[in-house]
Amino acid sequence: MSISQQRPFLLSQLLVAHHATNSTGHELVLGGIHGCYGMMLEIFARASFDKELCRLFSVGDLVDRDPQSLEVLRPLCEPCFFPSSR
């Protein structure tokens, strides 16, 4: 018996998205920032993140703790943030 037959609820909760290959830049997976905007900018710089060429994915824990949580959320409004509508 397969896992889908044994535990069908697992498949209904599975959240996997597949994206086409990014042939112009690279991907940056970001998480655990907790509102630290300066740290996020440093990560972008070290990764040579170019919002025109690269894609940004978030795995959570972007806000709280630091007072700059709003600034941390701004890149999520950019077209480089995935999943996006493009």
C-alpha angles and dihedrals in degrees: 000000000000125000090250090057093044098045112015091168089069092065093047089057096044111116109190124150125190120208131191117258114278102232096176103052143344139277126254119199110202130192143135094046094131094195096308099141095176091054090050091052090049090052090050090051095047091049092047087235112190111186090206093058108020135066127229124211124185124211095183143261093093099139141046133060098049122066093231096074093123091057090050090056096052096084088059087071092056122097089241090069114097137244087045133157095251 
